[in-house]
């Protein structure tokens, strides 16, 4: 319960006791978090699998991706520190979230995006929210390097996931999953790009299991001030999935020219590399790679068979999970949660290309409409 009489007002209010936000800070929120955990049935049955499979619909956050969880905390802290501007490098969703939360806070935002490789919806958001959009002739990794250098000198706060407050906000998704299921999942599957999110989930699950101060936690560096009595005594196995053309975790080293249709995870030099590796190892998990075709097939199957439209980078989690369930690596009887990181509407171009030919051109006559219907119901 809060000052608004129980109305949900965002994840800082809900999980305030577990977040490093001063009691008198002005909270910058757009009502993020509290996203649905939906059980998939058709895809599981199609695969002949015997698991409980859930998806966490992070595309239903205010700007359409999980980045809002981190941004509410990072921008609240930036404002508390009297910062007047934020900056980030982005494959798209971080810039959309940064721009929106900066607008809400009444401060300036600057976003560096790679030339030509950003989904249209994300670019529209950054522009619409009034960010200064700086398009560089370089990829995300180059942009990341630049903003780190700039933030060290200029009066702007860096809000990429190297900002520890981002990770703190994002860990709340793990809390929500355990709270919603009433138990810890056996496996947690998610896409891995810059690797902040897998790091954040592991911190969240670890906190609930009473093992605060994991090696993955850059914020507390192993001496977490937010040690709480355990809510549970278990943690899930963490499964991270990467696009085959942008898979530094499978190579064990940075990839110089990452390529994938899933632009949100087109990253070759993840900033949270060691933390994500620690999370994977501590949990007994693994990283695996999938092709762009696997990614787009699953994006379409989720839309057609489950009514869930996520962006390509998100679909990789379900594609990976179902493959690992099929091979037995994730055993029958498991409870599996996949994070669907972003909304499908972010990237309409890819979806429309994929479904080209699905729009029927017909005459503007009743008979033509009826014929089209009857042809399809036969
Ligand atoms: C940012 C993002 C990712 C990757 O998350 P990381 O924390 O960078 O690993 C995956 N999917 C979507 C939709 C994203 O926006």
Boltz pocket constraint, residues with backbone or C-beta under 6 A from the ligand:
constraints:
  - pocket:
      binder: B
      contacts: [[A, 65], [A, 66], [A, 67], [A, 93], [A, 94], [A, 161], [A, 191], [A, 192], [A, 193], [A, 194], [A, 195], [A, 196], [A, 197], [A, 198], [A, 264], [A, 265], [A, 311], [A, 313], [A, 314], [A, 341], [A, 342], [A, 343]]
      max_distance: 6.0
